[in-house]
Amino acid sequence: MLTGDPFNPLGGRLLGFTDWNLGDYLWQLQDLRNHAAWPHWALWPALAAPLLPSLRRVPALRAAWLVAAYMRWSGC
């Protein structure tokens, strides 16, 4: 079954099409809250990437770091 929502569940509301009801949204957001946690310890060295000049010059890595930081501290 296809819902036409490429970003289930929240994308449909933004893009104007969805077959989710309010209960579906509430359960999905509760599930996200239940599984929210700090990243695995093996990923923490990635925080040093912006400090290394050779990695700082790679636009994709710089953008990924900024998006990850925003999502972590904005509560997304």
All heavy atoms as a GROMACS GRO file, in nm:
protein
  614
    1MET      N    1   0.084  -0.118   0.000
    1MET     CA    2   0.000   0.000   0.000
    1MET      C    3   0.088   0.124   0.000
    1MET      O    4   0.186   0.131   0.073
    1MET     CB    5  -0.090   0.002   0.122
    1MET     CG    6  -0.195  -0.108   0.121
    1MET     SD    7  -0.320  -0.083   0.248
    1MET     CE    8  -0.225  -0.111   0.394
    2LEU      N    9   0.052   0.220  -0.079
    2LEU     CA   10   0.125   0.346  -0.085
    2LEU      C   11   0.038   0.456  -0.029
    2LEU      O   12  -0.080   0.467  -0.062
    2LEU     CB   13   0.164   0.379  -0.229
    2LEU     CG   14   0.259   0.280  -0.296
    2LEU    CD1   15   0.280   0.319  -0.441
    2LEU    CD2   16   0.391   0.277  -0.223
    3THR      N   17   0.097   0.540   0.054
    3THR     CA   18   0.020   0.650   0.112
    3THR      C   19   0.043   0.779   0.036
    3THR      O   20  -0.029   0.875   0.056
    3THR     CB   21   0.061   0.673   0.258
    3THR    OG1   22   0.198   0.714   0.260
    3THR    CG2   23   0.042   0.550   0.342
    4GLY      N   24   0.145   0.784  -0.048
    4GLY     CA   25   0.178   0.908  -0.115
    4GLY      C   26   0.255   1.002  -0.024
    4GLY      O   27   0.275   1.118  -0.055
    5ASP      N   28   0.300   0.952   0.088
    5ASP     CA   29   0.373   1.034   0.186
    5ASP      C   30   0.516   0.983   0.193
    5ASP      O   31   0.543   0.884   0.259
    5ASP     CB   32   0.304   1.023   0.322
    5ASP     CG   33   0.367   1.115   0.425
    5ASP    OD1   34   0.472   1.175   0.396
    5ASP    OD2   35   0.310   1.127   0.533
    6PRO      N   36   0.611   1.050   0.126
    6PRO     CA   37   0.749   1.001   0.127
    6PRO      C   38   0.820   1.019   0.260
    6PRO      O   39   0.926   0.962   0.281
    6PRO     CB   40   0.815   1.084   0.017
    6PRO     CG   41   0.736   1.210   0.014
    6PRO     CD   42   0.595   1.170   0.048
    7PHE      N   43   0.766   1.097   0.350
    7PHE     CA   44   0.830   1.124   0.477
    7PHE      C   45   0.737   1.087   0.591
    7PHE      O   46   0.709   1.168   0.678
    7PHE     CB   47   0.869   1.272   0.487
    7PHE     CG   48   0.952   1.319   0.371
    7PHE    CD1   49   0.896   1.397   0.272
    7PHE    CD2   50   1.084   1.284   0.361
    7PHE    CE1   51   0.971   1.440   0.164
    7PHE    CE2   52   1.160   1.326   0.256
    7PHE     CZ   53   1.104   1.404   0.156
    8ASN      N   54   0.688   0.965   0.591
    8ASN     CA   55   0.595   0.922   0.695
    8ASN      C   56   0.651   0.950   0.832
    8ASN      O   57   0.768   0.923   0.856
    8ASN     CB   58   0.568   0.772   0.684
    8ASN     CG   59   0.456   0.743   0.588
    8ASN    OD1   60   0.373   0.826   0.564
    8ASN    ND2   61   0.455   0.624   0.536
    9PRO      N   62   0.572   0.996   0.926
    9PRO     CA   63   0.434   1.040   0.910
    9PRO      C   64   0.422   1.190   0.892
    9PRO      O   65   0.320   1.240   0.852
    9PRO     CB   66   0.371   0.999   1.042
    9PRO     CG   67   0.479   1.025   1.140
    9PRO     CD   68   0.607   0.988   1.068
   10LEU      N   69   0.526   1.264   0.925
   10LEU     CA   70   0.512   1.409   0.935
   10LEU      C   71   0.518   1.481   0.801
   10LEU      O   72   0.470   1.592   0.789
   10LEU     CB   73   0.618   1.465   1.029
   10LEU     CG   74   0.612   1.406   1.170
   10LEU    CD1   75   0.726   1.457   1.254
   10LEU    CD2   76   0.480   1.438   1.236
   11GLY      N   77   0.574   1.420   0.699
   11GLY     CA   78   0.588   1.486   0.570
   11GLY      C   79   0.456   1.516   0.503
   11GLY      O   80   0.441   1.616   0.434
   12GLY      N   81   0.359   1.428   0.520
   12GLY     CA   82   0.230   1.448   0.455
   12GLY      C   83   0.161   1.576   0.497
   12GLY      O   84   0.101   1.645   0.416
   13ARG      N   85   0.171   1.609   0.624
   13ARG     CA   86   0.111   1.733   0.673
   13ARG      C   87   0.177   1.854   0.606
   13ARG      O   88   0.111   1.949   0.569
   13ARG     CB   89   0.127   1.746   0.824
   13ARG     CG   90   0.024   1.672   0.900
   13ARG     CD   91  -0.107   1.749   0.894
   13ARG     NE   92  -0.198   1.691   0.988
   13ARG     CZ   93  -0.322   1.659   0.960
   13ARG    NH1   94  -0.370   1.681   0.840
   13ARG    NH2   95  -0.399   1.607   1.051
   14LEU      N   96   0.310   1.847   0.590
   14LEU     CA   97   0.381   1.958   0.529
   14LEU      C   98   0.355   1.967   0.379
   14LEU      O   99   0.347   2.075   0.323
   14LEU     CB  100   0.531   1.944   0.554
   14LEU     CG  101   0.575   1.946   0.700
   14LEU    CD1  102   0.722   1.916   0.711
   14LEU    CD2  103   0.542   2.079   0.764
   15LEU      N  104   0.343   1.852   0.314
   15LEU     CA  105   0.328   1.849   0.169
   15LEU      C  106   0.181   1.847   0.126
   15LEU      O  107   0.152   1.850   0.007
   15LEU     CB  108   0.402   1.727   0.112
   15LEU     CG  109   0.552   1.725   0.142
   15LEU    CD1  110   0.614   1.596   0.095
   15LEU    CD2  111   0.623   1.845   0.082
   16GLY      N  112   0.088   1.838   0.220
   16GLY     CA  113  -0.052   1.852   0.189
   16GLY      C  114  -0.126   1.724   0.156
   16GLY      O  115  -0.236   1.728   0.106
   17PHE      N  116  -0.069   1.608   0.185
   17PHE     CA  117  -0.142   1.483   0.162
   17PHE      C  118  -0.102   1.383   0.268
   17PHE      O  119   0.014   1.371   0.305
   17PHE     CB  120  -0.114   1.427   0.023
   17PHE     CG  121   0.032   1.420  -0.011
   17PHE    CD1  122   0.110   1.312   0.026
   17PHE    CD2  123   0.092   1.522  -0.080
   17PHE    CE1  124   0.244   1.306  -0.005
   17PHE    CE2  125   0.226   1.518  -0.113
   17PHE     CZ  126   0.302   1.409  -0.074
   18THR      N  127  -0.200   1.315   0.321
   18THR     CA  128  -0.172   1.216   0.424
   18THR      C  129  -0.296   1.131   0.447
   18THR      O  130  -0.407   1.173   0.417
   18THR     CB  131  -0.130   1.282   0.557
   18THR    OG1  132  -0.094   1.181   0.649
   18THR    CG2  133  -0.240   1.367   0.616
   19ASP      N  134  -0.276   1.011   0.496
   19ASP     CA  135  -0.389   0.929   0.537
   19ASP      C  136  -0.376   0.894   0.686
   19ASP      O  137  -0.438   0.803   0.733
   19ASP     CB  138  -0.402   0.804   0.451
   19ASP     CG  139  -0.286   0.710   0.466
   19ASP    OD1  140  -0.184   0.748   0.526
   19ASP    OD2  141  -0.294   0.598   0.414
   20TRP      N  142  -0.291   0.969   0.757
   20TRP     CA  143  -0.274   0.950   0.900
   20TRP      C  144  -0.377   1.036   0.973
   20TRP      O  145  -0.404   1.148   0.935
   20TRP     CB  146  -0.135   0.992   0.943
   20TRP     CG  147  -0.027   0.897   0.901
   20TRP    CD1  148  -0.004   0.852   0.776
   20TRP    CD2  149   0.070   0.837   0.985
   20TRP    NE1  150   0.103   0.767   0.776
   20TRP    CE2  151   0.151   0.757   0.903
   20TRP    CE3  152   0.097   0.845   1.120
   20TRP    CZ2  153   0.256   0.683   0.953
   20TRP    CZ3  154   0.204   0.772   1.169
   20TRP    CH2  155   0.281   0.692   1.086
   21ASN      N  156  -0.429   0.981   1.082
   21ASN     CA  157  -0.520   1.061   1.165
   21ASN      C  158  -0.443   1.110   1.288
   21ASN      O  159  -0.326   1.080   1.307
   21ASN     CB  160  -0.645   0.981   1.203
   21ASN     CG  161  -0.612   0.857   1.283
   21ASN    OD1  162  -0.516   0.854   1.359
   21ASN    ND2  163  -0.692   0.754   1.266
   22LEU      N  164  -0.511   1.185   1.374
   22LEU     CA  165  -0.444   1.244   1.490
   22LEU      C  166  -0.384   1.137   1.580
   22LEU      O  167  -0.273   1.153   1.631
   22LEU     CB  168  -0.543   1.331   1.568
   22LEU     CG  169  -0.487   1.399   1.693
   22LEU    CD1  170  -0.369   1.489   1.656
   22LEU    CD2  171  -0.595   1.477   1.764
   23GLY      N  172  -0.455   1.027   1.599
   23GLY     CA  173  -0.402   0.919   1.682
   23GLY      C  174  -0.273   0.860   1.628
   23GLY      O  175  -0.180   0.830   1.703
   24ASP      N  176  -0.265   0.845   1.496
   24ASP     CA  177  -0.142   0.795   1.435
   24ASP      C  178  -0.023   0.888   1.463
   24ASP      O  179   0.086   0.843   1.495
   24ASP     CB  180  -0.159   0.781   1.283
   24ASP     CG  181  -0.259   0.674   1.245
   24ASP    OD1  182  -0.274   0.576   1.322
   24ASP    OD2  183  -0.324   0.688   1.140
   25TYR      N  184  -0.047   1.018   1.450
   25TYR     CA  185   0.060   1.114   1.479
   25TYR      C  186   0.103   1.107   1.624
   25TYR      O  187   0.222   1.110   1.656
   25TYR     CB  188   0.015   1.257   1.447
   25TYR     CG  189   0.012   1.288   1.300
   25TYR    CD1  190  -0.108   1.295   1.232
   25TYR    CD2  191   0.130   1.310   1.230
   25TYR    CE1  192  -0.110   1.323   1.096
   25TYR    CE2  193   0.128   1.338   1.096
   25TYR     CZ  194   0.008   1.345   1.029
   25TYR     OH  195   0.006   1.372   0.896
   26LEU      N  196   0.008   1.101   1.715
   26LEU     CA  197   0.041   1.096   1.857
   26LEU      C  198   0.120   0.972   1.892
   26LEU      O  199   0.219   0.978   1.966
   26LEU     CB  200  -0.087   1.105   1.941
   26LEU     CG  201  -0.162   1.238   1.931
   26LEU    CD1  202  -0.292   1.230   2.009
   26LEU    CD2  203  -0.075   1.351   1.980
   27TRP      N  204   0.080   0.856   1.838
   27TRP     CA  205   0.154   0.732   1.866
   27TRP      C  206   0.294   0.737   1.806
   27TRP      O  207   0.390   0.689   1.866
   27TRP     CB  208   0.078   0.611   1.814
   27TRP     CG  209  -0.032   0.569   1.904
   27TRP    CD1  210  -0.166   0.587   1.885
   27TRP    CD2  211  -0.019   0.506   2.032
   27TRP    NE1  212  -0.236   0.538   1.993
   27TRP    CE2  213  -0.148   0.488   2.085
   27TRP    CE3  214   0.090   0.464   2.108
   27TRP    CZ2  215  -0.171   0.429   2.207
   27TRP    CZ3  216   0.066   0.405   2.232
   27TRP    CH2  217  -0.063   0.389   2.279
   28GLN      N  218   0.307   0.792   1.686
   28GLN     CA  219   0.438   0.801   1.623
   28GLN      C  220   0.531   0.891   1.703
   28GLN      O  221   0.647   0.857   1.727
   28GLN     CB  222   0.425   0.855   1.480
   28GLN     CG  223   0.556   0.868   1.407
   28GLN     CD  224   0.621   0.735   1.376
   28GLN    OE1  225   0.554   0.634   1.367
   28GLN    NE2  226   0.751   0.734   1.362
   29LEU      N  227   0.483   1.006   1.746
   29LEU     CA  228   0.566   1.096   1.825
   29LEU      C  229   0.600   1.036   1.961
   29LEU      O  230   0.711   1.056   2.011
   29LEU     CB  231   0.498   1.232   1.839
   29LEU     CG  232   0.487   1.310   1.708
   29LEU    CD1  233   0.403   1.435   1.727
   29LEU    CD2  234   0.624   1.344   1.654
   30GLN      N  235   0.508   0.963   2.021
   30GLN     CA  236   0.537   0.896   2.148
   30GLN      C  237   0.644   0.790   2.128
   30GLN      O  238   0.733   0.773   2.211
   30GLN     CB  239   0.410   0.834   2.206
   30GLN     CG  240   0.433   0.772   2.343
   30GLN     CD  241   0.484   0.871   2.445
   30GLN    OE1  242   0.436   0.983   2.454
   30GLN    NE2  243   0.583   0.831   2.522
   31ASP      N  244   0.638   0.718   2.018
   31ASP     CA  245   0.740   0.618   1.987
   31ASP      C  246   0.877   0.683   1.971
   31ASP      O  247   0.977   0.630   2.020
   31ASP     CB  248   0.702   0.542   1.860
   31ASP     CG  249   0.794   0.426   1.833
   31ASP    OD1  250   0.817   0.345   1.926
   31ASP    OD2  251   0.843   0.414   1.719
   32LEU      N  252   0.883   0.799   1.907
   32LEU     CA  253   1.009   0.871   1.894
   32LEU      C  254   1.062   0.913   2.030
   32LEU      O  255   1.181   0.903   2.058
   32LEU     CB  256   0.992   0.993   1.804
   32LEU     CG  257   0.968   0.964   1.657
   32LEU    CD1  258   0.933   1.092   1.583
   32LEU    CD2  259   1.086   0.895   1.594
   33ARG      N  260   0.974   0.960   2.117
   33ARG     CA  261   1.016   1.000   2.253
   33ARG      C  262   1.067   0.879   2.332
   33ARG      O  263   1.163   0.890   2.408
   33ARG     CB  264   0.901   1.065   2.327
   33ARG     CG  265   0.874   1.205   2.285
   33ARG     CD  266   0.767   1.270   2.374
   33ARG     NE  267   0.700   1.373   2.300
   33ARG     CZ  268   0.582   1.361   2.241
   33ARG    NH1  269   0.513   1.250   2.251
   33ARG    NH2  270   0.531   1.460   2.172
   34ASN      N  271   1.002   0.764   2.316
   34ASN     CA  272   1.042   0.645   2.389
   34ASN      C  273   1.181   0.596   2.349
   34ASN      O  274   1.249   0.532   2.428
   34ASN     CB  275   0.941   0.531   2.368
   34ASN     CG  276   0.809   0.558   2.435
   34ASN    OD1  277   0.798   0.643   2.522
   34ASN    ND2  278   0.707   0.486   2.393
   35HIS      N  279   1.220   0.622   2.226
   35HIS     CA  280   1.348   0.570   2.177
   35HIS      C  281   1.455   0.677   2.165
   35HIS      O  282   1.564   0.650   2.114
   35HIS     CB  283   1.327   0.502   2.041
   35HIS     CG  284   1.246   0.378   2.053
   35HIS    ND1  285   1.109   0.379   2.040
   35HIS    CD2  286   1.280   0.250   2.082
   35HIS    CE1  287   1.063   0.257   2.058
   35HIS    NE2  288   1.163   0.177   2.085
   36ALA      N  289   1.429   0.797   2.212
   36ALA     CA  290   1.528   0.904   2.207
   36ALA      C  291   1.639   0.874   2.307
   36ALA      O  292   1.614   0.837   2.421
   36ALA     CB  293   1.463   1.037   2.239
   37ALA      N  294   1.761   0.889   2.263
   37ALA     CA  295   1.876   0.865   2.350
   37ALA      C  296   2.000   0.928   2.287
   37ALA      O  297   1.998   0.969   2.172
   37ALA     CB  298   1.898   0.715   2.371
   38TRP      N  299   2.107   0.931   2.363
   38TRP     CA  300   2.234   0.978   2.310
   38TRP      C  301   2.287   0.877   2.210
   38TRP      O  302   2.259   0.758   2.219
   38TRP     CB  303   2.333   0.996   2.423
   38TRP     CG  304   2.303   1.116   2.507
   38TRP    CD1  305   2.230   1.118   2.622
   38TRP    CD2  306   2.340   1.250   2.480
   38TRP    NE1  307   2.221   1.247   2.669
   38TRP    CE2  308   2.288   1.329   2.584
   38TRP    CE3  309   2.413   1.311   2.379
   38TRP    CZ2  310   2.308   1.466   2.589
   38TRP    CZ3  311   2.432   1.448   2.384
   38TRP    CH2  312   2.379   1.523   2.488
   39PRO      N  313   2.367   0.922   2.114
   39PRO     CA  314   2.424   0.829   2.015
   39PRO      C  315   2.517   0.726   2.081
   39PRO      O  316   2.568   0.747   2.191
   39PRO     CB  317   2.504   0.920   1.922
   39PRO     CG  318   2.461   1.058   1.951
   39PRO     CD  319   2.403   1.060   2.087
   40HIS      N  320   2.540   0.618   2.010
   40HIS     CA  321   2.632   0.514   2.056
   40HIS      C  322   2.770   0.576   2.080
   40HIS      O  323   2.811   0.668   2.009
   40HIS     CB  324   2.640   0.404   1.950
   40HIS     CG  325   2.712   0.283   1.995
   40HIS    ND1  326   2.848   0.268   1.981
   40HIS    CD2  327   2.668   0.171   2.055
   40HIS    CE1  328   2.885   0.151   2.030
   40HIS    NE2  329   2.776   0.090   2.075
   41TRP      N  330   2.845   0.524   2.177
   41TRP     CA  331   2.974   0.582   2.213
   41TRP      C  332   3.072   0.583   2.096
   41TRP      O  333   3.159   0.671   2.088
   41TRP     CB  334   3.035   0.507   2.331
   41TRP     CG  335   3.069   0.364   2.301
   41TRP    CD1  336   2.990   0.255   2.320
   41TRP    CD2  337   3.190   0.316   2.244
   41TRP    NE1  338   3.053   0.143   2.277
   41TRP    CE2  339   3.177   0.175   2.230
   41TRP    CE3  340   3.309   0.376   2.202
   41TRP    CZ2  341   3.277   0.097   2.176
   41TRP    CZ3  342   3.409   0.297   2.149
   41TRP    CH2  343   3.393   0.159   2.137
   42ALA      N  344   3.060   0.491   2.004
   42ALA     CA  345   3.154   0.484   1.892
   42ALA      C  346   3.137   0.601   1.795
   42ALA      O  347   3.228   0.628   1.715
   42ALA     CB  348   3.136   0.351   1.818
   43LEU      N  349   3.026   0.671   1.802
   43LEU     CA  350   3.003   0.784   1.711
   43LEU      C  351   3.055   0.916   1.767
   43LEU      O  352   3.064   1.015   1.693
   43LEU     CB  353   2.854   0.796   1.681
   43LEU     CG  354   2.792   0.677   1.609
   43LEU    CD1  355   2.642   0.696   1.596
   43LEU    CD2  356   2.855   0.658   1.474
   44TRP      N  357   3.090   0.922   1.894
   44TRP     CA  358   3.132   1.048   1.954
   44TRP      C  359   3.258   1.108   1.891
   44TRP      O  360   3.270   1.230   1.885
   44TRP     CB  361   3.149   1.032   2.105
   44TRP     CG  362   3.016   1.033   2.173
   44TRP    CD1  363   2.945   0.925   2.216
   44TRP    CD2  364   2.934   1.146   2.199
   44TRP    NE1  365   2.824   0.964   2.269
   44TRP    CE2  366   2.816   1.100   2.260
   44TRP    CE3  367   2.949   1.282   2.177
   44TRP    CZ2  368   2.714   1.187   2.299
   44TRP    CZ3  369   2.848   1.368   2.216
   44TRP    CH2  370   2.732   1.320   2.276
   45PRO      N  371   3.355   1.029   1.844
   45PRO     CA  372   3.471   1.092   1.778
   45PRO      C  373   3.434   1.176   1.656
   45PRO      O  374   3.510   1.264   1.616
   45PRO     CB  375   3.558   0.973   1.738
   45PRO     CG  376   3.523   0.868   1.837
   45PRO     CD  377   3.375   0.887   1.863
   46ALA      N  378   3.318   1.152   1.598
   46ALA     CA  379   3.275   1.232   1.484
   46ALA      C  380   3.260   1.380   1.520
   46ALA      O  381   3.265   1.466   1.433
   46ALA     CB  382   3.145   1.178   1.428
   47LEU      N  383   3.243   1.410   1.648
   47LEU     CA  384   3.234   1.549   1.690
   47LEU      C  385   3.363   1.626   1.664
   47LEU      O  386   3.362   1.749   1.654
   47LEU     CB  387   3.197   1.559   1.838
   47LEU     CG  388   3.055   1.516   1.873
   47LEU    CD1  389   3.035   1.518   2.023
   47LEU    CD2  390   2.953   1.605   1.804
   48ALA      N  391   3.474   1.554   1.652
   48ALA     CA  392   3.603   1.619   1.625
   48ALA      C  393   3.618   1.656   1.478
   48ALA      O  394   3.708   1.731   1.443
   48ALA     CB  395   3.717   1.527   1.668
   49ALA      N  396   3.532   1.606   1.392
   49ALA     CA  397   3.545   1.631   1.248
   49ALA      C  398   3.552   1.780   1.213
   49ALA      O  399   3.634   1.819   1.131
   49ALA     CB  400   3.432   1.562   1.173
   50PRO      N  401   3.470   1.866   1.273
   50PRO     CA  402   3.480   2.009   1.238
   50PRO      C  403   3.613   2.072   1.279
   50PRO      O  404   3.648   2.179   1.230
   50PRO     CB  405   3.365   2.073   1.314
   50PRO     CG  406   3.273   1.963   1.347
   50PRO     CD  407   3.357   1.840   1.360
   51LEU      N  408   3.685   2.009   1.368
   51LEU     CA  409   3.812   2.065   1.415
   51LEU      C  410   3.929   2.029   1.324
   51LEU      O  411   4.036   2.089   1.336
   51LEU     CB  412   3.839   2.016   1.557
   51LEU     CG  413   3.729   2.047   1.659
   51LEU    CD1  414   3.761   1.985   1.793
   51LEU    CD2  415   3.706   2.196   1.671
   52LEU      N  416   3.910   1.932   1.236
   52LEU     CA  417   4.017   1.889   1.146
   52LEU      C  418   4.005   1.965   1.014
   52LEU      O  419   3.904   1.952   0.944
   52LEU     CB  420   4.008   1.738   1.122
   52LEU     CG  421   4.015   1.651   1.248
   52LEU    CD1  422   3.988   1.506   1.215
   52LEU    CD2  423   4.151   1.668   1.314
   53PRO      N  424   4.105   2.045   0.980
   53PRO     CA  425   4.096   2.128   0.860
   53PRO      C  426   4.067   2.050   0.732
   53PRO      O  427   3.990   2.096   0.648
   53PRO     CB  428   4.232   2.196   0.852
   53PRO     CG  429   4.285   2.191   0.990
   53PRO     CD  430   4.229   2.067   1.052
   54SER      N  431   4.124   1.932   0.718
   54SER     CA  432   4.101   1.856   0.594
   54SER      C  433   3.955   1.812   0.581
   54SER      O  434   3.900   1.808   0.471
   54SER     CB  435   4.192   1.734   0.589
   54SER     OG  436   4.166   1.648   0.699
   55LEU      N  437   3.891   1.781   0.691
   55LEU     CA  438   3.750   1.743   0.686
   55LEU      C  439   3.657   1.864   0.680
   55LEU      O  440   3.548   1.856   0.626
   55LEU     CB  441   3.715   1.656   0.807
   55LEU     CG  442   3.781   1.519   0.811
   55LEU    CD1  443   3.743   1.447   0.940
   55LEU    CD2  444   3.743   1.437   0.690
   56ARG      N  445   3.703   1.974   0.735
   56ARG     CA  446   3.620   2.095   0.735
   56ARG      C  447   3.600   2.149   0.594
   56ARG      O  448   3.502   2.216   0.567
   56ARG     CB  449   3.686   2.201   0.823
   56ARG     CG  450   3.589   2.284   0.897
   56ARG     CD  451   3.648   2.382   0.995
   56ARG     NE  452   3.784   2.422   0.971
   56ARG     CZ  453   3.879   2.418   1.065
   56ARG    NH1  454   3.853   2.376   1.185
   56ARG    NH2  455   4.002   2.458   1.037
   57ARG      N  456   3.689   2.116   0.503
   57ARG     CA  457   3.679   2.165   0.366
   57ARG      C  458   3.580   2.085   0.281
   57ARG      O  459   3.544   2.129   0.173
   57ARG     CB  460   3.816   2.161   0.300
   57ARG     CG  461   3.909   2.266   0.355
   57ARG     CD  462   4.039   2.270   0.277
   57ARG     NE  463   4.142   2.327   0.360
   57ARG     CZ  464   4.242   2.259   0.417
   57ARG    NH1  465   4.255   2.132   0.395
   57ARG    NH2  466   4.328   2.321   0.493
   58VAL      N  467   3.535   1.970   0.329
   58VAL     CA  468   3.441   1.887   0.253
   58VAL      C  469   3.300   1.939   0.278
   58VAL      O  470   3.249   1.927   0.390
   58VAL     CB  471   3.455   1.738   0.294
   58VAL    CG1  472   3.354   1.653   0.218
   58VAL    CG2  473   3.597   1.690   0.271
   59PRO      N  474   3.234   1.996   0.177
   59PRO     CA  475   3.103   2.057   0.199
   59PRO      C  476   2.998   1.960   0.253
   59PRO      O  477   2.918   1.996   0.338
   59PRO     CB  478   3.062   2.108   0.061
   59PRO     CG  479   3.190   2.122  -0.014
   59PRO     CD  480   3.281   2.017   0.040
   60ALA      N  481   2.999   1.836   0.206
   60ALA     CA  482   2.899   1.739   0.252
   60ALA      C  483   2.916   1.708   0.400
   60ALA      O  484   2.817   1.697   0.474
   60ALA     CB  485   2.907   1.612   0.169
   61LEU      N  486   3.038   1.695   0.445
   61LEU     CA  487   3.062   1.667   0.587
   61LEU      C  488   3.024   1.787   0.674
   61LEU      O  489   2.968   1.771   0.782
   61LEU     CB  490   3.208   1.628   0.610
   61LEU     CG  491   3.252   1.496   0.550
   61LEU    CD1  492   3.400   1.474   0.574
   61LEU    CD2  493   3.171   1.381   0.607
   62ARG      N  494   3.056   1.905   0.626
   62ARG     CA  495   3.021   2.026   0.701
   62ARG      C  496   2.869   2.038   0.713
   62ARG      O  497   2.816   2.067   0.821
   62ARG     CB  498   3.081   2.148   0.631
   62ARG     CG  499   3.070   2.274   0.710
   62ARG     CD  500   3.150   2.389   0.650
   62ARG     NE  501   3.121   2.408   0.508
   62ARG     CZ  502   3.214   2.405   0.412
   62ARG    NH1  503   3.340   2.381   0.442
   62ARG    NH2  504   3.180   2.425   0.287
   63ALA      N  505   2.798   2.014   0.605
   63ALA     CA  506   2.652   2.023   0.609
   63ALA      C  507   2.592   1.915   0.699
   63ALA      O  508   2.499   1.942   0.775
   63ALA     CB  509   2.596   2.010   0.467
   64ALA      N  510   2.646   1.794   0.692
   64ALA     CA  511   2.595   1.686   0.776
   64ALA      C  512   2.616   1.718   0.924
   64ALA      O  513   2.528   1.691   1.007
   64ALA     CB  514   2.663   1.554   0.740
   65TRP      N  515   2.729   1.776   0.957
   65TRP     CA  516   2.756   1.810   1.096
   65TRP      C  517   2.658   1.916   1.146
   65TRP      O  518   2.605   1.908   1.256
   65TRP     CB  519   2.900   1.858   1.111
   65TRP     CG  520   2.936   1.885   1.252
   65TRP    CD1  521   2.972   1.794   1.346
   65TRP    CD2  522   2.936   2.011   1.318
   65TRP    NE1  523   2.994   1.857   1.465
   65TRP    CE2  524   2.973   1.990   1.451
   65TRP    CE3  525   2.907   2.140   1.276
   65TRP    CZ2  526   2.983   2.093   1.542
   65TRP    CZ3  527   2.917   2.243   1.368
   65TRP    CH2  528   2.955   2.218   1.500
   66LEU      N  529   2.633   2.015   1.062
   66LEU     CA  530   2.540   2.121   1.102
   66LEU      C  531   2.398   2.069   1.120
   66LEU      O  532   2.329   2.105   1.215
   66LEU     CB  533   2.543   2.235   1.001
   66LEU     CG  534   2.672   2.317   0.999
   66LEU    CD1  535   2.670   2.414   0.882
   66LEU    CD2  536   2.691   2.390   1.130
   67VAL      N  537   2.354   1.984   1.028
   67VAL     CA  538   2.220   1.927   1.039
   67VAL      C  539   2.208   1.840   1.163
   67VAL      O  540   2.109   1.846   1.237
   67VAL     CB  541   2.184   1.847   0.912
   67VAL    CG1  542   2.059   1.765   0.932
   67VAL    CG2  543   2.168   1.941   0.794
   68ALA      N  544   2.310   1.758   1.189
   68ALA     CA  545   2.308   1.671   1.308
   68ALA      C  546   2.304   1.754   1.436
   68ALA      O  547   2.230   1.722   1.529
   68ALA     CB  548   2.430   1.579   1.307
   69ALA      N  549   2.383   1.860   1.441
   69ALA     CA  550   2.383   1.945   1.560
   69ALA      C  551   2.248   2.012   1.578
   69ALA      O  552   2.195   2.018   1.690
   69ALA     CB  553   2.495   2.050   1.548
   70TYR      N  554   2.192   2.062   1.469
   70TYR     CA  555   2.060   2.126   1.480
   70TYR      C  556   1.955   2.027   1.529
   70TYR      O  557   1.876   2.060   1.617
   70TYR     CB  558   2.019   2.182   1.343
   70TYR     CG  559   1.876   2.226   1.340
   70TYR    CD1  560   1.837   2.344   1.399
   70TYR    CD2  561   1.778   2.146   1.281
   70TYR    CE1  562   1.705   2.385   1.399
   70TYR    CE2  563   1.646   2.185   1.281
   70TYR     CZ  564   1.610   2.303   1.340
   70TYR     OH  565   1.479   2.341   1.341
   71MET      N  566   1.953   1.907   1.473
   71MET     CA  567   1.852   1.809   1.512
   71MET      C  568   1.869   1.766   1.658
   71MET      O  569   1.772   1.742   1.728
   71MET     CB  570   1.856   1.689   1.419
   71MET     CG  571   1.811   1.725   1.279
   71MET     SD  572   1.806   1.588   1.168
   71MET     CE  573   1.658   1.509   1.225
   72ARG      N  574   1.991   1.756   1.703
   72ARG     CA  575   2.016   1.713   1.841
   72ARG      C  576   1.963   1.817   1.940
   72ARG      O  577   1.899   1.787   2.039
   72ARG     CB  578   2.164   1.687   1.863
   72ARG     CG  579   2.199   1.650   2.004
   72ARG     CD  580   2.133   1.520   2.045
   72ARG     NE  581   2.140   1.504   2.187
   72ARG     CZ  582   2.043   1.457   2.260
   72ARG    NH1  583   1.932   1.417   2.206
   72ARG    NH2  584   2.055   1.444   2.388
   73TRP      N  585   1.995   1.944   1.914
   73TRP     CA  586   1.960   2.046   2.011
   73TRP      C  587   1.823   2.108   1.989
   73TRP      O  588   1.772   2.178   2.074
   73TRP     CB  589   2.068   2.154   2.016
   73TRP     CG  590   2.183   2.105   2.097
   73TRP    CD1  591   2.188   2.094   2.232
   73TRP    CD2  592   2.307   2.056   2.049
   73TRP    NE1  593   2.309   2.041   2.271
   73TRP    CE2  594   2.383   2.017   2.161
   73TRP    CE3  595   2.363   2.042   1.923
   73TRP    CZ2  596   2.512   1.965   2.150
   73TRP    CZ3  597   2.490   1.990   1.913
   73TRP    CH2  598   2.563   1.953   2.025
   74SER      N  599   1.760   2.082   1.876
   74SER     CA  600   1.626   2.136   1.855
   74SER      C  601   1.517   2.039   1.902
   74SER      O  602   1.402   2.074   1.910
   74SER     CB  603   1.604   2.167   1.707
   74SER     OG  604   1.593   2.048   1.632
   75GLY      N  605   1.556   1.914   1.930
   75GLY     CA  606   1.459   1.816   1.976
   75GLY      C  607   1.386   1.746   1.863
   75GLY      O  608   1.282   1.685   1.886
   76CYS      N  609   1.436   1.755   1.742
   76CYS     CA  610   1.372   1.687   1.629
   76CYS      C  611   1.379   1.537   1.643
   76CYS      O  612   1.466   1.481   1.692
   76CYS     CB  613   1.439   1.725   1.498
   76CYS     SG  614   1.401   1.892   1.448
   0.00000   0.00000   0.00000
